[in-house]
Amino acid sequence: MVLSGCGGRPEESAEPATAPVTETVVFEVESYGSPADATRVTNLEEAAQELNEILQEKGDNRRVEVKANHVSSGYDEYNQKFMLAHKTGAGADIRTISHSDIAMMAEGGYILELDDYINDSEWGKYVKDIYPNLWDAAKWKSKIYGIPQDTEARTVYFRKDILRKLGWSEEDISELPEKIEKGQFTLDDMTSIAKEAVDKGFAKAGIYHRPNNGAFFPAMVYNFGGKLFNQETNKLVFDRKAIKDTLDYFYKLAQVDKVLPTGMTSMEWRQIHQNWVEGHVLFWYGGTWHWAEYQEVEYHGELGKLTEDYMFENMGYALIPAASKGGKPVTLSQPYVYVINSNTEHPDLAFALVAISSQPKYNAKHAVGSGHLVISPLAAEEPLYKENTFLSDVQYMLDYTKLQPNHHEFGKFTSALFKAIQSVEIGEYDPEKALNWLEEQVKNDIDEIEFID
């Protein structure tokens, strides 16, 4: 017998009627991320084999089969496609999403609440060691709707080879991450050095950031002392001063100091990565996962995939510098979580599959292969993870990390914020006009938001 996870009909087996009947439950699973993140679904395929062995030992006649799909572009479209399918009773049974979409998915009834499975099922033992703060990221209104899959940190990458051309010594270069951590090297210092590199012809661009909406931009609001969420009222916060400072920063990069392309938000991802790995950009606001991506994807025109030796020789990484001298640098983590479609016909098996794939051996494999950080202290002790130099180097960044609010309307805020940043970078609006536009936009689009000066 073959059963689809979301509403498929059983098909009769060709086996004789006297043979034991085995039900095959087919789960459609999908994930989003860079090509290096495909272990988000391949781990589920491997875990399915382990689950089937357990089911056989238990005398359970069901067997799990996984049909996997990994998507590397268009996160908004990735979610929209699922939500449209859900309305017809379909959609992938298991998905990975950003933790910041938990509220929206839970409010819309798209995903299952998982507290009972975690606390009362036989499979809960596989997830009991996950870090508590990651569970907090998977909650909406005190209920758990996702199983943490990984976490990461936003980093500033820098080209050591360009800094050498600017006269930096090896000691100067090696001390930069520590100076950033201590608040001795700020955003203004970063901009100044980027301008020097461009003016002297050592870099085509001084600074790059992501070209589309994403968690990097709220991180910069935090960096300027901003608040995004009121825990007491459960409402989003529009912090005028911090947002204005953020808009000023991006305006200055693109329109005044001209270290960031005015068309940054219309560039293709591949071109951004290629320019970075080929050494045409001094600073790149990336993420820990890019370290693995550059070893997996042929971005470099001559070298193709980069070796880690080449990367250690030519690339460094640090926290996002503080906005002012003596300030605290920041990073932002956006844990990804597994969620289960509320339409799935076999939620117990779906949870079992996710729980088993959360074991340290699977999670450490994903972390090392994708440049992410693990979800539990046991996974951090896996030899594969402990021996990874890069991941050991960036683990401290979690001491400085912040999370985006879990609120069902936060996506509307980040979308509008991105458009405001885009407008100042291309010179359509100055920061004051962009702030006024953004404020009017969120007033019209978001019900649960407070405004502070």
C-alpha positions as CSV (number, residue, x, y, z in Angstrom):
1,M,0.0,0.0,0.0
2,V,1.3,3.5,-0.9
3,L,-0.1,6.5,1.0
4,S,0.7,10.1,0.3
5,G,1.4,12.3,3.3
6,C,-1.1,14.9,2.2
7,G,-4.3,13.2,1.0
8,G,-3.0,10.7,-1.6
9,R,-5.1,7.5,-2.2
10,P,-3.8,4.1,-1.3
11,E,-2.9,1.9,-4.3
12,E,-3.3,-1.8,-4.2
13,S,-0.1,-3.8,-4.0
14,A,0.8,-6.4,-6.5
15,E,1.8,-8.7,-3.7
16,P,-0.3,-11.8,-3.0
17,A,-3.1,-11.2,-0.5
18,T,-1.4,-13.6,2.0
19,A,1.7,-11.4,2.2
20,P,1.9,-8.9,5.1
21,V,0.6,-5.6,4.0
22,T,3.0,-2.7,4.3
23,E,1.8,0.9,4.0
24,T,4.3,3.2,2.4
25,V,3.7,6.8,3.5
26,V,5.2,9.2,1.0
27,F,6.2,12.6,2.5
28,E,6.9,15.5,0.3
29,V,9.6,17.6,2.0
30,E,11.1,20.9,0.9
31,S,13.7,23.3,2.1
32,Y,15.1,26.7,1.2
33,G,18.7,27.9,1.3
34,S,21.9,28.1,-0.6
35,P,23.0,25.0,-2.6
36,A,25.2,24.1,0.4
37,D,22.0,23.8,2.6
38,A,20.6,20.9,0.7
39,T,21.3,18.7,3.8
40,R,18.1,20.2,5.2
41,V,16.3,17.7,3.0
42,T,18.9,15.0,2.4
43,N,19.2,14.5,6.1
44,L,15.5,13.7,6.1
45,E,16.1,11.1,3.4
46,E,18.8,9.5,5.5
47,A,16.7,9.7,8.7
48,A,13.8,8.0,6.9
49,Q,15.9,4.8,6.6
50,E,16.6,4.9,10.3
51,L,12.9,5.5,11.1
52,N,11.9,2.6,8.9
53,E,14.2,0.3,10.8
54,I,12.6,1.5,14.1
55,L,9.1,1.0,12.7
56,Q,10.0,-2.5,11.7
57,E,11.4,-3.4,15.1
58,K,8.2,-2.0,16.7
59,G,5.9,-4.1,14.5
60,D,4.5,-1.0,12.9
61,N,3.6,-1.8,9.3
62,R,4.1,1.7,8.0
63,R,7.2,2.7,6.1
64,V,8.3,6.2,5.2
65,E,9.4,7.4,1.8
66,V,10.7,10.9,1.2
67,K,10.4,13.0,-2.0
68,A,12.7,16.0,-1.5
69,N,13.0,19.4,-3.1
70,H,15.5,22.1,-2.2
71,V,15.0,25.7,-3.4
72,S,17.8,28.3,-3.6
73,S,16.1,31.4,-4.9
74,G,12.9,33.4,-4.2
75,Y,12.1,32.8,-0.5
76,D,8.9,34.8,-0.7
77,E,7.7,32.8,-3.7
78,Y,8.7,29.6,-1.9
79,N,6.3,30.4,0.9
80,Q,3.6,31.7,-1.4
81,K,3.6,28.6,-3.4
82,F,3.1,26.5,-0.3
83,M,0.3,28.7,1.1
84,L,-1.6,28.5,-2.2
85,A,-1.2,24.7,-2.3
86,H,-2.3,24.4,1.3
87,K,-5.7,26.0,0.5
88,T,-6.3,23.0,-1.8
89,G,-5.4,20.6,0.9
90,A,-2.0,19.9,-0.5
91,G,1.5,21.4,0.0
92,A,4.8,19.8,1.2
93,D,4.3,17.8,4.4
94,I,7.6,19.0,6.0
95,R,9.3,22.3,5.2
96,T,12.1,24.4,6.5
97,I,11.3,28.1,7.0
98,S,12.8,31.1,8.8
99,H,11.8,31.2,12.5
100,S,10.5,34.7,11.8
101,D,7.7,33.2,9.7
102,I,6.4,31.0,12.5
103,A,3.8,33.5,13.7
104,M,2.5,34.1,10.2
105,M,2.2,30.4,9.4
106,A,0.7,29.6,12.8
107,E,-1.9,32.4,12.6
108,G,-2.9,31.3,9.1
109,G,-3.4,27.7,10.3
110,Y,-0.8,26.4,7.8
111,I,1.4,24.5,10.4
112,L,0.8,22.2,13.3
113,E,1.4,23.0,17.0
114,L,4.0,20.5,18.2
115,D,4.0,20.7,22.0
116,D,2.2,17.4,22.5
117,Y,4.5,15.6,20.2
118,I,7.6,17.0,21.8
119,N,6.4,16.4,25.4
120,D,4.3,13.2,25.2
121,S,5.4,11.2,22.2
122,E,8.1,8.5,22.1
123,W,10.0,10.6,19.5
124,G,10.4,13.6,21.8
125,K,13.6,12.2,23.3
126,Y,15.4,13.0,20.0
127,V,14.9,16.7,20.5
128,K,15.1,17.2,24.2
129,D,18.7,18.6,24.1
130,I,18.1,21.5,21.7
131,Y,19.3,24.8,23.0
132,P,16.4,26.6,24.9
133,N,16.8,29.9,23.0
134,L,16.2,28.1,19.8
135,W,13.0,26.7,21.2
136,D,12.0,30.3,22.0
137,A,12.6,31.2,18.4
138,A,10.2,28.5,17.3
139,K,7.3,29.7,19.5
140,W,4.2,31.8,18.8
141,K,2.0,32.8,21.7
142,S,4.0,30.4,24.0
143,K,3.3,27.4,21.8
144,I,5.9,25.5,19.7
145,Y,5.3,25.3,16.0
146,G,8.7,24.3,14.7
147,I,11.7,22.1,15.4
148,P,15.0,24.1,15.2
149,Q,17.1,22.9,12.3
150,D,20.1,25.2,12.4
151,T,21.3,28.6,13.4
152,E,23.9,31.0,12.1
153,A,25.4,34.5,12.4
154,R,25.6,37.5,10.1
155,T,29.2,38.4,9.5
156,V,31.3,41.0,7.9
157,Y,33.8,39.3,5.5
158,F,36.9,41.2,4.5
159,R,39.5,40.7,1.8
160,K,42.9,40.2,3.4
161,D,44.6,40.6,0.0
162,I,43.1,44.1,-0.5
163,L,44.0,45.1,3.0
164,R,47.6,44.0,2.3
165,K,47.6,46.3,-0.8
166,L,46.5,49.1,1.5
167,G,49.6,48.6,3.6
168,W,48.1,46.5,6.4
169,S,50.5,44.1,8.2
170,E,49.5,40.6,8.9
171,E,49.2,41.6,12.6
172,D,46.9,44.4,11.7
173,I,44.7,42.1,9.7
174,S,44.6,39.4,12.4
175,E,43.6,42.0,15.0
176,L,40.7,43.4,13.1
177,P,38.0,41.0,14.4
178,E,39.1,41.7,18.0
179,K,39.1,45.4,17.4
180,I,35.5,45.1,16.1
181,E,34.5,43.0,19.1
182,K,35.9,45.6,21.5
183,G,34.1,48.5,19.7
184,Q,37.4,50.0,18.6
185,F,36.6,49.7,14.8
186,T,33.2,51.1,13.8
187,L,31.0,51.3,10.8
188,D,32.5,54.7,10.0
189,D,36.0,53.2,10.1
190,M,34.8,50.4,7.8
191,T,33.4,53.0,5.3
192,S,36.6,55.0,5.4
193,I,38.8,52.1,4.6
194,A,36.3,51.0,1.9
195,K,36.6,54.4,0.3
196,E,40.3,54.3,0.4
197,A,40.4,50.9,-1.4
198,V,38.0,52.2,-4.1
199,D,39.8,55.5,-4.5
200,K,43.2,53.8,-4.9
201,G,41.8,51.3,-7.4
202,F,42.3,48.2,-5.2
203,A,38.6,47.4,-5.2
204,K,35.7,48.0,-7.6
205,A,33.4,48.4,-4.7
206,G,34.1,48.9,-1.0
207,I,31.0,47.3,0.5
208,Y,28.4,44.8,-0.7
209,H,25.2,43.6,1.1
210,R,22.4,41.3,0.0
211,P,20.3,42.4,-3.0
212,N,16.9,41.6,-1.6
213,N,14.8,41.7,1.6
214,G,16.3,39.7,4.4
215,A,17.4,39.6,8.1
216,F,20.6,41.7,7.5
217,F,18.5,45.0,7.4
218,P,16.8,44.6,10.8
219,A,20.2,43.7,12.2
220,M,21.3,47.2,11.2
221,V,18.3,48.8,13.0
222,Y,19.4,46.9,16.1
223,N,23.0,48.2,15.5
224,F,21.7,51.8,15.7
225,G,20.1,51.1,19.1
226,G,16.7,50.3,17.7
227,K,13.8,48.3,19.1
228,L,11.6,46.2,16.9
229,F,9.2,44.5,19.3
230,N,7.5,45.2,22.6
231,Q,7.3,42.0,24.7
232,E,4.7,43.4,27.0
233,T,2.2,44.4,24.4
234,N,3.2,41.8,21.8
235,K,3.3,44.5,19.2
236,L,6.0,45.6,16.7
237,V,7.8,48.8,17.3
238,F,8.7,51.5,14.8
239,D,11.8,53.2,16.3
240,R,12.0,56.4,14.3
241,K,15.5,57.5,15.4
242,A,17.1,54.1,14.8
243,I,15.4,53.6,11.5
244,K,16.4,57.2,10.4
245,D,20.0,56.4,11.4
246,T,19.8,53.2,9.4
247,L,18.6,55.0,6.3
248,D,21.3,57.7,6.7
249,Y,23.9,54.9,6.8
250,F,22.9,53.3,3.5
251,Y,22.3,56.7,1.9
252,K,25.9,57.7,2.8
253,L,27.4,54.4,1.5
254,A,25.8,54.7,-1.9
255,Q,25.2,58.4,-2.5
256,V,27.9,60.2,-0.6
257,D,31.0,58.0,-0.1
258,K,30.1,55.9,-3.2
259,V,31.5,52.7,-1.7
260,L,28.4,50.7,-2.4
261,P,26.8,50.4,-5.9
262,T,23.6,52.5,-6.2
263,G,22.1,49.5,-8.0
264,M,23.0,47.0,-5.2
265,T,19.4,46.0,-4.7
266,S,19.0,45.1,-8.4
267,M,22.1,42.9,-8.7
268,E,21.9,39.2,-9.2
269,W,23.1,37.0,-6.4
270,R,25.5,35.1,-8.6
271,Q,27.2,38.3,-9.7
272,I,27.6,39.5,-6.1
273,H,29.2,36.2,-5.1
274,Q,31.5,36.2,-8.1
275,N,32.7,39.7,-7.5
276,W,33.4,38.9,-3.9
277,V,35.3,35.6,-4.4
278,E,37.3,37.1,-7.3
279,G,38.5,39.9,-4.9
280,H,36.7,42.9,-6.4
281,V,35.0,44.0,-3.1
282,L,36.7,44.8,0.2
283,F,33.8,44.2,2.7
284,W,30.8,41.8,2.2
285,Y,27.9,41.7,4.7
286,G,27.3,37.9,4.4
287,G,26.6,35.0,6.7
288,T,28.5,32.1,8.2
289,W,26.8,29.8,5.6
290,H,28.6,31.5,2.7
291,W,31.9,30.0,4.0
292,A,30.6,26.6,2.9
293,E,28.8,27.9,-0.1
294,Y,32.0,29.2,-1.7
295,Q,33.5,25.7,-1.4
296,E,30.4,24.1,-3.0
297,V,29.5,26.4,-5.9
298,E,31.7,27.5,-8.8
299,Y,31.5,31.2,-8.4
300,H,35.1,32.1,-9.2
301,G,35.7,32.5,-13.0
302,E,39.1,30.7,-12.9
303,L,39.2,28.7,-9.7
304,G,35.6,27.6,-9.7
305,K,34.9,26.2,-6.2
306,L,37.3,27.7,-3.6
307,T,39.5,25.7,-1.4
308,E,39.4,26.5,2.3
309,D,43.1,27.2,2.2
310,Y,42.5,29.9,-0.4
311,M,39.8,31.4,1.7
312,F,41.8,31.5,4.9
313,E,44.6,33.2,3.0
314,N,42.4,35.8,1.4
315,M,39.3,36.2,3.5
316,G,38.6,37.2,7.1
317,Y,35.4,37.4,9.1
318,A,34.1,39.4,12.0
319,L,31.0,40.7,13.8
320,I,29.2,43.7,12.3
321,P,31.0,46.7,13.7
322,A,29.3,48.9,16.2
323,A,27.7,52.1,15.0
324,S,29.8,54.2,17.5
325,K,33.2,54.0,19.2
326,G,33.0,51.8,22.3
327,G,29.7,50.4,21.2
328,K,28.8,46.7,21.1
329,P,29.0,45.0,17.7
330,V,26.1,42.9,16.6
331,T,25.1,40.0,14.6
332,L,21.7,38.4,13.9
333,S,20.8,34.8,13.9
334,Q,17.9,33.6,11.9
335,P,17.3,30.0,13.0
336,Y,15.7,27.8,10.4
337,V,13.0,25.4,11.6
338,Y,11.2,22.3,10.4
339,V,7.5,22.8,10.3
340,I,4.7,20.3,9.6
341,N,1.9,21.0,7.2
342,S,-1.5,21.0,9.1
343,N,-2.9,19.1,6.2
344,T,-0.6,16.1,6.5
345,E,-2.5,12.8,7.2
346,H,0.3,11.3,9.2
347,P,1.5,14.0,11.6
348,D,3.0,11.4,14.1
349,L,5.3,10.0,11.4
350,A,6.2,13.4,10.1
351,F,7.2,14.5,13.6
352,A,9.1,11.2,14.1
353,L,11.1,11.8,10.9
354,V,12.0,15.4,11.8
355,A,12.9,14.4,15.4
356,I,15.2,11.6,14.2
357,S,16.9,13.9,11.7
358,S,17.6,16.3,14.6
359,Q,20.1,13.9,16.2
360,P,23.7,15.2,16.5
361,K,25.1,13.1,13.7
362,Y,22.8,14.6,11.2
363,N,22.9,18.1,12.5
364,A,26.7,18.3,12.7
365,K,26.9,17.0,9.1
366,H,24.6,19.8,8.0
367,A,26.4,22.4,10.0
368,V,29.8,21.6,8.6
369,G,28.6,21.2,5.1
370,S,26.6,24.4,5.1
371,G,28.5,26.8,7.4
372,H,25.8,26.8,10.0
373,L,25.9,26.4,13.8
374,V,24.5,23.4,15.5
375,I,21.3,23.2,17.5
376,S,22.4,21.3,20.6
377,P,25.5,21.0,22.9
378,L,25.7,17.3,22.0
379,A,25.9,18.2,18.3
380,A,28.7,20.7,19.2
381,E,30.7,17.8,20.6
382,E,30.5,15.8,17.4
383,P,34.1,15.3,16.2
384,L,33.2,16.5,12.7
385,Y,32.0,19.8,14.1
386,K,34.6,20.3,16.8
387,E,37.5,19.9,14.3
388,N,36.1,22.6,12.0
389,T,38.3,25.7,12.3
390,F,35.9,28.2,10.8
391,L,32.9,27.1,12.9
392,S,35.1,27.1,16.1
393,D,36.2,30.7,15.2
394,V,32.6,32.0,14.8
395,Q,31.0,30.3,17.7
396,Y,31.6,33.3,19.9
397,M,29.4,35.4,17.7
398,L,26.3,33.9,19.3
399,D,27.2,35.9,22.4
400,Y,26.3,39.0,20.4
401,T,23.4,37.8,18.4
402,K,19.9,39.0,18.2
403,L,16.7,37.5,16.7
404,Q,14.0,39.0,14.7
405,P,10.5,39.3,16.3
406,N,8.2,36.3,15.9
407,H,5.2,38.4,14.8
408,H,2.7,37.6,12.0
409,E,3.0,41.1,10.5
410,F,6.8,41.4,10.7
411,G,7.2,40.4,7.1
412,K,5.2,43.5,6.1
413,F,7.6,45.7,8.1
414,T,10.8,44.1,6.6
415,S,9.4,44.4,3.1
416,A,8.7,48.1,3.6
417,L,12.0,48.7,5.3
418,F,13.9,47.1,2.4
419,K,12.0,49.3,-0.1
420,A,12.9,52.4,1.9
421,I,16.6,51.4,2.0
422,Q,16.5,50.7,-1.8
423,S,15.0,54.2,-2.4
424,V,17.9,56.0,-0.6
425,E,20.5,53.9,-2.2
426,I,19.3,54.7,-5.7
427,G,18.8,58.3,-4.8
428,E,15.0,58.4,-5.3
429,Y,14.5,59.6,-1.7
430,D,16.7,61.3,0.9
431,P,16.6,59.6,4.3
432,E,14.0,62.0,5.8
433,K,11.6,61.4,2.9
434,A,12.2,57.7,3.0
435,L,11.5,57.6,6.7
436,N,8.2,59.5,6.2
437,W,7.2,57.2,3.4
438,L,8.1,54.1,5.5
439,E,6.1,55.4,8.4
440,E,3.0,56.0,6.3
441,Q,3.4,52.5,4.7
442,V,3.5,50.6,8.0
443,K,0.6,52.7,9.4
444,N,-1.5,51.6,6.5
445,D,-0.4,47.9,6.4
446,I,0.3,46.9,10.0
447,D,-2.3,46.9,12.7
448,E,-0.1,45.9,15.7
449,I,2.7,48.4,15.7
450,E,3.8,51.2,18.1
451,F,5.8,54.3,17.2
452,I,8.5,55.7,19.3
453,D,11.0,58.5,18.8
